Amino acid sequence: MSNIAHTTRPIKQPSPALLAHLTMQGDQLAATGTKWVDYIFPKMVERWGYIEAIERLMLNGDIQPGFRKCVELGRADCTLEAAVIAFPNEFTRGARECAEWRLANARTL
C-alpha cells in the first residue's frame, strides 16, 4: 500500500443511505465467512474515506480479490461495484462505468 499517494483533499462523506448499504453488504458477506477486513478496503477507508477509497478501487485497472471472492460466492450484490451502481450520484461517471463493466463481465474476469 505504500505506493498509493496520500490525498490532501477534504474527505467526502458518504450519505447515510450508502453507509447503511455498505454495512448491510459487509454483514451479508460476513455471513458467508468472508470479511472486508480481510482485504485492502478497510485500510483505504482509514486513509481516504469511503467515497475516495471506492473511487480508487473502481478506477484501478486491477480486479480486486474481494470482488473475485464475492463473485465466486455468488454474491456479486455484496461487491463495492454493486454499491456504486446502487448509489450512482455519490460517484464519478468513470467509477460508475468501471463498476458496470466489472459486474457485466464478472463471470469472465
N, C-alpha and C positions, 0 to 999 in steps of 0.2 A: 504494500500500500504506500510505500514511501515515494513511489514515482508519480503520485497524484498530487498536484499542486493545491495549496490551501487557497481558499477564496477570501476576499476581503469584502465582498458584497454582503448586505444585510441578509439574514436568513429569512426566506419566505416561508411563512407558516401554512400548513395545510388547513383546509376547512375542517370543522368538527366532524362533518359527514365523511370526509376522506379518512380522517384519523380513525373514526369508528369502523370504517370499511377495512382498513389495514389491520386493525386489531382483530376483527372478525376473521379475516383471511389467516392471520397468524394462529388464531385459536383452532381453525379448521385444519390447518397444516399440522399443528401440534398433535391433533387427534390421530394423524397418520404415523406419528412417531418422529416426524421431521420438524425442526425448528429453524426459523430465520436466523436465530442466534448462531447457528452452525455455519453461516455464510458471511460474506463481507458486508452485507447491507447494514446491520446494526452499527458497525464502526463508521460507515459512511454517514449514517444519520447523525451520529455524535459530532462528526466534523462539519457537515454542511446543512443538516436539517433534512426533513423528509423529501421536500419537493426537489431540491438540488441533487440529493442522492439518487432519487429515482430518475431524474433527467439524465444524470451522468450514466447510469446503467443502461437507459434506453438508447442513448446516443453512442455508446461504446459499441463497436462492431462485434465484440465477443458475445457468444451465447453463454450466459452465466450458469454456473452449476445449480443454483436454486431454481432457475427456470426449467432446466433439464429434469431435475428431480420432481418438480410439480407435474410436469407433463408425463413423466414415467409413471407417476402415481395416479394418472388420470384426473389430476386436479389443476388443469390449466386455469381454472377460475380462481385459484389461490396465488397466481403469479402477480408480480408488480405490473406486468403488461396489462393484465385484466383490470387492475385498479386504474391505470392510465386511461383505458377505454371507458371505464365506468364514470370517470370524473374528468372529461376532456378539457373543461375550462380551466383546470388547475395546471395544465401542462402545455408546453410549446407544441406547435404543429409538427416539428421534427420528432419529438418524443412520441406523439400520437401515431405518426406514420410508422416509426420503428416498432412500436408495440403492436400495431395492427398487422404488420408484416410477420413478426415473430409468431403471433398467435395463429395467423393463417397458414404458416409453414411449420408449426410446432412438431408435427409428426415426422418431418423430413430433416430436421436440423440435428 
